[in-house]
């Protein structure tokens, strides 16, 4: 079935949840244009979706859904106030017309909270199959797609021309990481791996610093690269060497471009550290792989910034860079990691880790870890228009952990000092 027909059919094929409201009014198009990520659809698709779409009405004190229940629907609050509480008793309210109400109340494979109407409420229920902002025809994942609203962006079109014609410089995996990766394919031992790592004194020192950081708690500090690799493990050390060496490619001779590169790299360090802590505590993903996933999540920005640095300064504005980066990071990052020989699970990270509603696996994945970590980092920075952490699919895959908008992930809130200390070790 063509995608457009499938889109319309998804709207009708919503599995009944345990509670149904009374059919309400049609949902106006301008209301849909305020909801994330539905508002990202093109005009034609949005208009078709709005046709005949009705809200559901629930009376005061009515249960909308219960924590732990499976669902294939996402819920938006259109009018009224809803109280949400998790399985650990933490609760908060969502009021229609506020920022949090622009995002779904719940959108995972199972509800992470129990929702009760505090007042008479109007709710929109939609299929999760159409939630992703990347709901688009299947295409080569490294293909660069320019949004309609940026079709006249000179900078983005120039970059696309070089990219499509394969004239763009794709960075090579840094030398020390490449040597170690090739050597480990020959089943070398720790002693031989250490000899390679020590060829780069900076990476060697950072590896020792990380081994002594709060991420790897030990009474006796590691004093040498050998002790550090013994403590961390050979495979983990390889991932860390790759990740740590990436900092060298986030550099430019242009002051303006270097400002962007440094900002993106520091953000990647922060996301990577949170990812490591979250993976270690939940025990659902490998912590070292999660850290590496955080470090490579925005790697696609590097070739673009290098390209911009070579252009005349009057050819672009800072606004052009800001608008172009979100379109470029995913497909270019995918291409870089594919060229570097990363596994499929890592390849998905640049593509989907800034999409709150990505949901490509039943179990918690590296992409889920990075999505949760990115959202947590933005909450910590006071960013506006963010979904509550309980409402995204990745959160529903966490096991036995309390979530709350006030403290984001409670485990990360408690590990704040550990994250800050580890950040210093990574960026020193």
C-alpha positions in Angstrom: 0.0 0.0 0.0 1.3 3.5 -0.8 2.6 5.4 2.2 -0.2 8.0 2.0 -2.9 5.4 2.0 -1.2 3.6 4.9 -1.0 6.9 6.8 -4.8 7.4 6.6 -5.4 3.8 7.5 -3.2 4.0 10.6 -5.5 6.7 11.9 -8.5 4.3 11.8 -6.7 1.2 13.1 -6.2 2.2 16.7 -6.4 -0.7 19.1 -9.0 -0.1 21.9 -7.4 0.7 25.2 -9.0 -0.3 28.5 -10.9 3.0 28.7 -12.8 4.9 26.0 -14.2 8.4 26.3 -17.3 9.9 24.8 -16.9 11.1 21.2 -16.3 14.8 21.2 -15.8 17.6 18.6 -13.7 17.5 15.4 -10.1 18.5 16.1 -9.3 21.7 14.2 -6.2 21.8 12.0 -4.8 24.8 13.9 -4.8 22.6 17.1 -2.9 19.8 15.4 -0.3 22.4 14.2 0.6 23.0 17.8 1.2 19.4 18.8 4.6 17.7 18.7 5.6 15.8 16.5 2.4 15.8 14.5 3.0 19.4 13.5 6.1 18.3 11.6 4.0 16.7 8.9 3.7 18.4 5.5 0.5 20.4 4.8 -1.1 17.8 2.6 -0.6 15.0 5.1 -1.7 17.1 8.1 -4.9 18.1 6.3 -5.7 14.5 5.5 -5.0 13.4 9.1 -7.3 16.1 10.5 -10.2 15.1 8.3 -12.9 13.6 10.5 -10.6 13.4 13.5 -12.5 13.7 16.8 -11.5 14.2 20.4 -12.7 12.0 23.3 -14.4 13.5 26.4 -13.7 12.1 29.9 -15.5 13.3 33.1 -13.7 14.5 36.3 -12.0 11.7 38.3 -12.1 9.3 35.3 -9.2 7.0 34.6 -7.7 7.5 31.2 -5.0 4.9 31.3 -3.0 2.9 33.9 0.8 2.5 34.4 2.1 -0.8 33.0 -0.7 -1.3 30.5 0.3 -2.1 26.9 -0.9 0.3 24.2 -0.4 1.2 20.6 -1.9 4.7 21.1 -0.5 8.1 22.0 -2.6 10.6 24.0 -2.7 14.4 23.8 -4.5 16.6 26.3 -6.6 19.2 24.4 -8.7 20.7 27.3 -8.7 20.4 31.1 -6.2 19.1 33.6 -4.8 15.6 34.0 -3.0 14.1 36.9 -0.2 11.7 36.1 1.4 9.4 38.7 4.1 6.6 38.3 4.3 3.2 40.0 6.4 4.7 42.8 3.7 7.3 43.8 5.3 10.4 42.3 2.7 12.6 40.6 2.3 15.8 38.6 -0.3 17.6 36.6 -0.6 18.6 32.9 -2.8 21.6 32.1 -4.1 22.2 28.6 -2.6 25.2 26.8 0.7 24.9 28.6 4.1 23.7 27.1 3.9 20.1 28.3 0.4 19.7 26.8 1.9 20.2 23.3 3.5 16.7 23.8 1.8 13.3 24.3 0.8 12.3 27.8 2.1 8.8 26.9 3.6 7.4 23.7 5.5 4.2 24.6 4.6 0.5 24.1 3.3 0.6 27.6 2.1 3.5 29.8 4.7 4.6 32.3 2.1 6.6 34.3 -1.5 6.4 35.4 -3.6 9.3 34.1 -6.7 10.5 35.9 -8.9 13.5 34.8 -8.6 16.2 37.5 -11.4 18.1 35.6 -13.6 17.3 32.7 -11.0 16.7 29.9 -10.8 16.5 26.1 -8.2 14.1 24.8 -6.9 13.2 21.3 -5.9 9.5 20.8 -3.7 8.7 17.8 -1.8 5.6 16.5 1.8 5.4 17.5 2.7 4.3 14.0 2.3 7.9 12.8 4.1 9.5 15.8 7.6 9.7 14.4 8.7 12.9 12.8 10.6 10.7 10.4 7.5 9.0 9.1 8.4 9.2 5.4 8.9 7.0 2.4 11.7 4.5 2.8 14.9 5.8 1.3 18.7 5.3 1.5 19.5 6.4 5.1 22.4 8.5 4.1 20.3 10.5 1.6 20.1 14.2 2.4 16.6 15.6 2.3 16.0 19.4 2.3 12.7 20.4 4.0 10.4 22.5 1.9 10.8 25.5 4.1 14.6 25.5 3.6 14.4 24.9 -0.2 15.9 28.4 -0.9 18.6 28.2 1.8 21.8 28.9 -0.2 24.1 27.3 2.3 22.2 24.1 2.6 21.8 23.8 -1.2 25.5 24.3 -1.7 26.3 21.6 0.9 23.8 19.2 -0.7 25.4 19.7 -4.1 28.8 18.7 -2.8 27.3 15.8 -0.7 25.3 14.3 -3.5 28.2 14.4 -5.9 30.5 12.8 -3.3 32.8 15.8 -3.3 32.5 16.3 0.5 35.5 15.4 2.7 34.4 12.6 5.0 36.7 12.5 8.0 38.8 9.4 8.6 38.7 7.6 11.9 41.6 9.2 13.9 44.9 7.3 13.5 45.3 5.8 17.0 41.7 4.5 17.0 42.1 3.1 13.5 45.4 1.3 14.5 43.8 -0.2 17.6 40.7 -1.3 15.8 42.7 -3.1 13.1 45.0 -4.7 15.6 42.1 -6.0 17.7 40.8 -7.8 14.6 43.9 -9.9 14.9 43.0 -11.0 18.5 45.8 -9.1 20.2 46.1 -9.1 24.0 46.0 -6.2 26.5 49.8 -5.7 26.5 49.9 -5.2 22.7 46.9 -2.9 22.8 48.5 -0.8 25.5 51.6 -0.3 23.3 49.3 1.1 20.5 47.4 3.4 22.9 50.6 4.8 24.3 51.6 6.0 20.9 49.2 8.9 21.6 50.2 10.3 25.0 47.1 12.5 25.2 44.7 9.6 24.7 46.7 7.4 27.0 46.5 10.1 29.8 42.8 10.6 29.2 42.2 6.8 29.4 44.0 6.7 32.8 41.9 9.7 34.0 38.7 7.9 33.0 39.8 4.7 34.7 40.2 6.8 37.9 36.9 8.7 37.4 33.6 8.0 39.2 32.5 5.9 36.2 35.0 3.2 37.3 35.0 3.2 41.1 38.1 1.7 42.6 40.0 2.0 45.9 43.4 1.8 44.2 44.0 4.4 41.4 45.4 3.3 38.1 48.8 4.8 37.6 49.6 3.5 34.1 47.9 2.8 30.8 48.2 -0.9 31.4 46.5 -0.7 34.8 43.8 1.4 33.2 43.1 -1.1 30.4 43.1 -4.0 32.9 40.5 -2.2 35.0 38.3 -1.1 32.1 38.6 -4.2 29.9 40.1 -4.4 26.4 36.8 -4.0 24.4 35.7 -1.1 26.6 39.2 0.5 26.2 38.9 0.3 22.4 35.5 2.0 22.5 36.9 4.7 24.8 39.9 5.3 22.6 37.7 5.7 19.5 35.4 8.1 21.4 38.2 10.1 23.0 40.1 10.5 19.7 37.0 12.0 18.1 37.6 15.3 19.8 40.5 16.0 17.4 38.1 16.1 14.4 35.8 18.7 16.1 38.4 21.4 15.4 38.6 24.3 12.9 40.8 27.3 12.1 37.7 29.5 11.8 36.7 31.1 15.1 33.0 31.0 14.3 33.0 27.4 13.1 35.2 26.4 16.1 32.6 27.9 18.4 29.9 25.6 16.9 32.2 22.5 16.8 33.3 23.0 20.4 29.7 23.5 21.6 28.6 20.3 19.8 31.5 18.3 21.1 31.0 19.4 24.7 27.3 18.5 24.4 28.3 15.1 23.0 30.6 14.6 26.1 27.7 15.4 28.4 25.3 13.1 26.6 27.9 10.4 26.6 28.5 10.6 30.3 24.8 10.5 31.1 24.4 7.6 28.7 27.2 5.6 30.6 25.6 6.3 34.0 22.1 5.4 32.8 23.3 2.2 31.1 25.3 1.1 34.2 22.5 1.6 36.6 19.7 0.1 34.5 21.9 -2.8 33.3 20.0 -2.9 30.0 22.8 -1.7 27.7 26.6 -1.9 27.8 27.9 1.2 29.5 31.0 1.6 27.4 29.0 1.2 24.2 26.4 3.7 25.5 29.2 6.2 26.2 30.6 5.8 22.6 27.0 6.1 21.2 26.7 9.5 23.0 30.1 10.6 21.6 29.1 9.9 18.0 25.5 11.0 18.1 26.3 14.4 16.4 29.3 13.3 14.4 27.5 14.3 11.2 28.0 18.0 12.0 31.8 17.7 11.4 31.9 17.6 7.6 29.3 20.3 7.3 31.2 22.7 9.6 34.4 21.9 7.8 32.6 22.7 4.5 31.3 26.0 5.9 34.7 27.0 7.2 36.0 27.1 3.6 33.3 29.5 2.3 33.5 33.3 2.2 32.2 34.8 5.5 29.6 36.8 3.6 28.2 33.6 2.0 26.3 32.5 5.1 24.9 33.7 8.4 24.9 32.1 11.8 21.1 31.6 11.3 21.9 29.6 8.2 24.1 27.2 10.1 21.5 26.8 12.9 18.8 25.9 10.4 20.9 23.5 8.4 22.5 21.4 11.1 19.4 19.5 12.2 18.8 18.4 8.5 22.4 17.3 8.0 23.6 15.6 11.2 21.6 12.4 10.8 22.3 11.2 7.2 25.9 12.5 7.2 26.6 10.9 10.6 25.2 7.6 9.3 27.5 7.8 6.2 30.5 8.5 8.4 29.9 5.6 10.7 29.1 3.3 7.8 32.5 4.3 6.2 34.2 3.6 9.6 32.7 0.1 9.8 30.4 0.7 12.9 27.7 -1.9 13.6 24.1 -1.4 12.7 23.0 -0.4 16.2 25.5 2.5 16.2 24.5 3.5 12.7 21.0 4.3 14.0 22.2 6.7 16.7 22.9 9.8 14.5 19.7 9.2 12.5 17.3 9.0 15.4 18.8 10.2 18.7 17.2 13.7 18.4 13.8 12.2 17.6 11.9 11.9 20.9 9.4 9.5 19.4 11.7 7.1 17.6 10.7 3.5 18.5 12.7 1.0 16.5 13.1 -1.8 19.0 11.0 -3.5 21.7 13.9 -3.5 24.2 16.0 -0.5 25.3 18.6 0.2 22.6 21.7 2.5 22.4 19.5 5.0 20.5 17.0 4.9 23.3 19.7 5.5 25.9 21.0 8.5 23.9 17.5 9.9 23.4 16.9 9.8 27.1 20.3 11.3 27.8 19.8 14.1 25.3 16.4 14.9 26.7 17.8 14.9 30.2 20.6 17.2 29.2 18.2 19.7 27.6 15.9 19.6 30.7 19.0 20.5 32.7 19.7 23.5 30.4 16.1 24.8 30.8 15.2 24.4 27.2 11.6 25.2 26.2 9.1 23.0 24.4 10.3 19.6 25.6 8.2 16.6 26.2 8.0 15.2 29.8 10.4 12.3 30.1 7.6 10.0 31.0 5.8 10.6 27.7 8.4 9.3 25.2 8.7 5.6 24.0 12.2 5.1 25.2 11.1 5.8 28.8 8.6 3.0 28.7 11.4 0.5 28.1 13.2 1.3 31.4 12.7 -1.3 34.0 12.1 -0.6 37.7 13.1 3.1 37.6 11.0 6.1 38.8 10.5 8.9 36.3 9.4 12.4 37.1 9.4 15.7 35.2 10.8 17.6 38.2 13.9 15.4 38.6 13.9 13.9 35.1 15.3 10.4 35.7 15.8 10.2 39.4 18.9 8.0 39.1 20.6 10.7 37.0 19.5 13.4 39.4 21.2 11.5 42.2 24.3 10.9 40.0 24.8 14.6 39.2 28.1 15.0 40.9 29.3 11.7 39.3 28.4 13.0 35.9 30.1 16.3 36.5 33.3 14.6 37.7 33.3 12.2 34.7 32.8 15.2 32.3 36.0 16.7 33.7 37.9 13.5 33.1 36.6 13.2 29.5 37.3 16.8 28.5 40.6 17.4 30.3 
